[in-house]
Amino acid sequence: MLKPRRALLGVDDKRGLVEFATGLSGLGVELVATGGTARVLTEAGLRVVPVSELTKVEEMLEGRVKTLHPAVHAGILARRDRTEDLATLERFAYRPIDMVVVNLYPFARVAASGAALAEVIEAIDIGGPTLLRAAAKNWRDVAAVSSPDQYREVLDAIGSGGLAPDQLRELALRVFQLTAAYDGAIAAHLAGVPPPAPQPWPSRLALTGSLRQVLRYGENPHQEGALYAAGAAAGGVAAAQQLQGPELSYTNWLDADAAWRLCQALPTPAAVVVKHTNPCGVALGVTVAEAFQRAYDCDPRSAYGGVVGLNQELDVEAAETLRGHFLELVVAPAITPEAALVLAAKPRLRVLQVALPSAPGDWDFRSLDGGFLVQTPDCAADPQASFTVLSRRSPSPAEWSQLTLAWQVVRVVKSNAIVLCRDGTAVGIGAGQMSRVESVQLAVARAGARSQGSCLASDAFFPMPDGLQVAADAGVRAAIHPGGSKRDPEVLAVADQAGMALVATGRRHFRH
């Protein structure tokens, strides 16, 4: 059991500092502190030894160097069970330090504020991580306290006889998690200042995040799960505020993200209904309420119990419309107080507000057995000017509008993906089939009579003409696909024979 006799304190976040230091002092712990921390404690009436009294050197370089001295680090790193370590301390007249209380400069907050690079550089903590890592390395003899959230537990343990080995090890673990995330945030920020080279892949990549929520379970009840927010700036769905409803599950978060990503890519007002990360309804409208109802009507059977994404403020009219359906969750950029009162009548409906967009340029990650894949996100717009009309007939202005909408939607549907749009709605969606023709058949079946006069988007080229033939037989009037198949001439022949307009984008949008 560790009952510290001497503690070194140097904190940027001074929440609970005076109370904690007072508790330590009352337990007989000598307090050593760095500049700002020492001033706060002295003003509170506590007896504090300035760190410069240990080092015999004043702080220098505008505070860049305070604790980087053998008098400090030898006192932390000396192993108490090794007589030679203790003899070294005695030879240099150094004393052991049994506790390090440090939290770090707020690098992520400064970086996210848009501060100039020089200010961001000054927010990189050097002494703090060094002190914490030294204490964590020597955790059997030194307590490494890295957050105000740990103060109460530490005081209680010392007052009850001392910190147990498992508590010391847990404190050390928290330190290494903290410093790994801290360094990862710095590396990620500096990789984008100035903009990275065409091949910005680092030789080593650290994934960092802040725990937001421990979930009830993962995809299934026998799996554990948690939500982490990534990046220097809190934004996107991971930073959303839950306004009402039960705790979100692992699959709720996935569906909310899918709905949010798609609706944000659409012109306002627009609504998306998602099931199992695939949209089952997408629509534009004069109001967001109209957009939602039209999206729901795309496929009411699939939309039952779905997740809804709205791309503009959720108002009373939309809330009244939503209230008439059984839904799991709705996510929107803002919600009026009046709308919140309406939705409160459905306490089981989860409501998320995503007030802050995610940082641009984030990478996409997918786990593998023993590793992970990384790619840049598929978020670049495909301008209509880059498209090529292949068929004898060009799309009409109305068809261009529906083709553009279908091409935006198909980007987020699991491949093989087919989307049919008509009158500003996605009337038929075929997702995740093993052959493209089956995806066409599924989309046509879901659309029913609405296939007549609709426009089709395919996330990749048609490998055979049969898929487009199914669409033509169902009355589809225009189609858009990347092109690039050796059978493109056969696919084009189907389009021309049916009087369809056929457009090539030159860019694929697989989503596995």
N, C-alpha and C positions, 0 to 999 in steps of 0.2 A: 504494500500500500504506500502510495506517495503522499506525504504531507509536505508541500513545498515550503521552503524557508525564505526563498528569494524569487521575486517575479520581475520580469522585464515587460513593460507595457509601452506600446506605441501604436495608436489606432487612428485611423481616419474617420471611421464611423464611431462617434462618441456616445451612441445610445447606451444607457445603462452603465456607462463607464464609472462614474463616481460611486454609484451604489455597489458595483462589483469590487472596486478597489477598497472601498470602506469595509466591505465584508472580508476581503483578504487581510487587510491590516488588523481587523479585529481577531483574526485567527493567527496572528503572529507572523504574517508574511511581510518581509521587507519589500518595499516598492522602489523599483528603478524605472525611470521613464524617459522617453525622448521629448524634445522641445515642446510641441503643442500639447501633448498629453500631460507632460509634467506641469505645465502652466494651469491646465484645468484642474488637476488634482491638488495642486498647491493652493489655488484659490478656494477649493472646497475644504481647506483646512487639514489636508493629509500631509504627512511627512514623506517626502519623495527625494530619492537620490538621483540627480541628473546623470544621464548616461555618460556625459563628458567627464564626470568624476571617476568613472571606471576606466575610460580610455585615456584620460589625461590629454585628450585632444578635443578641441571645440568642433562643433558641427561646421561643415564647410561646403563650398560649392552650392550655396543657397539651399542647403538641406539635402543635397544629393548623397552626401556621405555623413552618416550619423553613427551607425552601429557596425560598420564593416571594419572590425578590429579584433585582434586575438583575445583581448580582455573580455569581449562579449562572446565570441564564438567558441573559444576554448572553454569558457564557463558553461556553455550549453552542451557542447559535444563530448566533454569528458565523461568517460564511462566510470560510474561510481564503484564498480566491482573490480576495477583494474588499478592496482596500487601505482603503477607507472604513470597512468593518467593523472591521478590525484597528486603524485609527486611533481609532475610537470606544472600543475596549477600552483602548487606551493612555491616552486622555484621562481615562477614569474610573479608571485604575489597576486594571483587571480583567484576568484572565488566562484563556486558553482552557481549557476542559474537554474532553478528547478521548474520554472514556468515561463512560457513566452505567450504574451497576450497581444496579438497583432491582427488587424484587418487591413486590407490592401487599398491603395489608391483606386478610385472608381474609374478605371480605364474605359470600361464599356460605356458608361454614362457619358464621359467626355467625348469618346469617339462618335457616339450616336448623336451628339448635340450639333455636329457639323463644325466643330472647332477647327481652327487652323492646325496644320500638321505639327508645328512647333509645340502647340499646347497639348496636343495628343501625346507627343513624345514625352513631355514632362509628366504625363499621367501614368507612365509605365513605372511601376513600383519595382525597385531593385532590393533595397534592404529588407522590406517586408517579407517577400517570398523566401529570401535567404534565411532570415531568422526562423520562419515557420518550418522550412524544410530541414534546417539543422535540428530544431526541437523534435520534429516528427521522426527524423532518422534515429534520434536517441530517445525514443518514446518510452523505453523501460524506466528511464530516470528523469524525464522531463515531460511536463504537460504542455501540449501545443494547443492553445485556445485561439480559434480563428474566426469566431463569430459571436456577437452579442447574444445570439440565441442559445449559446452554450453556458452563459454565465451562471444561471440559477443551478443547473445540474452540477457544475464544477464546485460551487460554494457548498451545496448540500453534501456532496461526496467528501470534501475536505472536512467539513464540520462533523461528519459521521465517522471519521477515522482515517480518511484518505482516499485517493483515487486508486481504484483497482486496476490491475494490468489490462483487463479487457476494455475498461474505460479509456485508458491511455492509448491503447492500440486503435480504438475507434476514433479518438481525437486526431491521431496521426493519419489515419485513413482519410478523414475529412480534409486534412491539409493537402495531401497529394491530389485528391480530386479537385480541390480549389485551385491549386497552382497549375495543374494540367489544363483546366478550363481557362484560366487567366492567360496563360501563354498561348493557348489556341486562339483566343479572341484577338490577341495582339498580332499573331501571325496572319490571321484571316484579314484583319483590317489593313495591315501593311502590304498584303498581297495585292490590294486594290488601289494603292496610293504610291506612284501613279498607276493608271490602268495596267493590268497585267499584259504580258506579251501574248502572242497568238497561242502559245502552248504554256498555260499557266500552272501546269500540274506540278505540285511540290513533290519532292522525293519522299517526304513523310507528311502524312495528313492526320491531324488530331481533330476528332469530333467533340465538340463541347456544347453544353446546354445547361440550363438551369431547371431544376425540378419544379414543375408547376402543380402536378397532381399525381398522387398514387391512385390508380384506377382499381375498381372492384376486382377486375380480372382482365385478361387480354381478349383475344378474339373468342375464346371459349373459356368456360368457368375453370378448367384445370390449368389455365395459363395465367401468369401474373403480368401486369402491365403498368405503365406509367407514361405521363406526358411531360416532355421537356420542351422548353422554349430555347431556340438557337439564335445565334447572332448577337452582335453588340447592341442592336436596337430591338426592343420588344415590339413585334408587329405581326400581322397576319392572324390566321385562325388560332395558332398556338398561344397568342396573347389576348384572345377574345375574352370579354367579360360576360359571364353567365348571369342573366337577369332573373331567371326563374326556372323551375323544373328540377327534376331529380339529377343527380350526378351523371355526367356524360360517360358512356362506355367507350371502350376502345373503338368499336365499329361506328359509334356516333361521331367520334372525332374524325374518322376517315371519311365518312359520308359528308360531314359538314365541310371538310376541306374540299372535297370534289365539287360540291354545290357552289361554294364560294369562288373557287378558281374559275369555273365556267361562267357564272353570272357576271363576274367582274370583266370578262372579255367581251360582253355583249353591250350594245347601246341601251341606254336607259329609256324607259323603264323595261325591265326584263325579269323573268323568274325562271327558276330551275327546280325540278323535283328529281331527287336522286334516290335510288335503291341499290345497295351493294356497290357503291361508288360509281355506278353508271347512271347517266340521266335517263329517266323514263318519260320526262316531259320538259319541254323548253318552249318559251313563248315570249314575244314582245307584246306590248300593249300601250294604250294611251295613258293608263295609270298602272301603278304596280299591282293594285288589286285585280285589274283586268288581266294583267300579264300572268299573275298566279293562277287565276281561274282557268285561263286558256292552257297554261302548262299542265295543270291537273287533269284537264279534259283530254289531253293527248293520249293518256293511258290510265284511266281512273283505277283499274284493277291493280296495276303495279304501284300507282301512287299512294294507295292506302297504306298508312303507316310510314310514309316516306319522310325524307329530309328536304327542306325547302331553302333555297338561296334566293335572296332578293338583292338587286344591285342599287337600290336607292332606299331612302328612309321609309320605314314601315309606319304607315299612318293608320288612322282609325278605320278608314274604308278597307284597307288591306287586312287589318286585324279582324274585322267582322267577317270578312270572306274566309280567312284562315280558320276562324273558330268553327265554321261549319263542316270541317273535315277532320278526320283522325290523322294526326301527324306526330312524328317523333320529335322533330326539332325544326326550328326556323333560325336562319342566320342572315343578318342584315347589317349595313354600315351604321345605322342609327335607328332609334325607335322613339316615337313621340310619347310623352307621359300619358296621353289619352289612350293611345294604342296599347301601352303596357297595362293599363287598367282593364281593357277589354280582354287581353290574353290571360290576365290573372284569373279569370273565370275557368281557365283550363290549366290547373296547377301541375298536371303531368306533362304538359308541353314544355320542352326545353327551349329557351330563347337565348341566342348568342348575339352579342353586338361586337362587330369587328371595327373598332374605331380607327385603328392604325394599320396602314398597308404594310406588307412585309418588305424587307429590304430588297431592292432589285439585284439580280445577279447571283442569287443564292444557288448552290448546286443541288441537284437531285441525287439521293442516295438510295441504293437497294442492297439489302443484305444477301450474302452468299454463304455457303458452308465454308467457314474459315476466312471470310473476308467480306468485302463489299464493292459494289460498282459505283462509280461517280460519273455524272454527266452534267453538262449545262442544261438548264431548263428549256423545255419546248414552249417558249412563250413569245417568240418573234411573230409579228403579224405578217401575213402573206398578202401583199398589195394586189388588188385586182389587175393593175397595170402589168404585173408580171405573168399573168395567166395567158394561155394560148387557146384560142378557139380552133378545134380540130375539125369539126363537122361542117357540112355544107350550110347548115342553118346556124346563125348566131343566136344566143339567148336574147329574149326580149328584156326590157328593163325590169319588168316584174320578176322574170326568171333569174336575172342577175342578183336581185335582192334575196331571193330564196336560196340560190346557190351559195352566196356569201355567208348567209346564216348557217346553212348546213355544213359548210366548210369550217366554221368556227366551232360548231358543236361536235363534229366528228373527231376533232383533235383530242377531246377528253374521254371519248368512248373507248372501252377496251377492245383491242384488235382481236380478230378481224372486225372492223367497224363499218356500218352502213347507216346513214341517216337520211330520212325523207322529210323535207320541209314543204309546207304549203301555208300561205296566208300568215306568215310570221310565226308559225308553230312547227315543232318537230313532231310530225304525225306518226312516224314510224322509226324505230331504232332497233337495229340488229347488232348485238355486241358479243364479243368473245367466242365466236364460233370457230370451229377448226377449219372450215372452208368458207371462202368468200361468198360463194353462191348461197350457202345456207344462211349467212347473215342477211343477204338480200331477201331471201324467202321470208325470214323472220320479220324484217322491217316491213315488207309488203303486207304480211299477215296482220301485223299490229295496226297498220294504217287502214286496212280494209278499203272501203270505197274512197277514202281520202287519198289513196295512191294516185287516182286520176288527176292529172294536171300538176302533180308534185315534182319537186326537184331533188335529186339524189347526190349525196357526197360519199365517197369511199376513201378511207384513210390511206390506202395503198392502191397500186394499179390492179386492174382486173387481169388475172393470169390467164383466164379463158373468156371467151365471149358469152358463156352461158349466164353469168351473173347479170350482165347488162340486158340480156334477152329477157330474163325474168322481170326486170324492172320495166322494160318496154311493153311487155305483155300486160303489165298491171296498169299502164297508162302514165308512167313517169315521162315527163316532157323534156327534162334536161338533166345532165349529170356532170359532176366534176370529180376528177381523180388525178393522182400525180402523173400517170403515164409512165412509160419506160419499159413496158413488157415487150417481149419479142412478138407477142400476139396483138399488139396495139392495132395493127391494120384490120384484124378480124373484129376487134371490139368496135372500132370506128365504123366498120361496115354495118354492124347491127344498129348503131345509132342513126346512120344515114338512111337505112332502109325504113326505120320506124319514124323518121322525121324528127328525131331527138337532137337537141343541141348538146355537144360534148366538149368539155373544157379540160385542159391539162394544166396543172399547177407547177409541175416540176419539183415538188417537195412533198415528201411522205410524212405522215403523222401517226406512226405506230404508238400505241400505249399498251405495253404488255402488262 
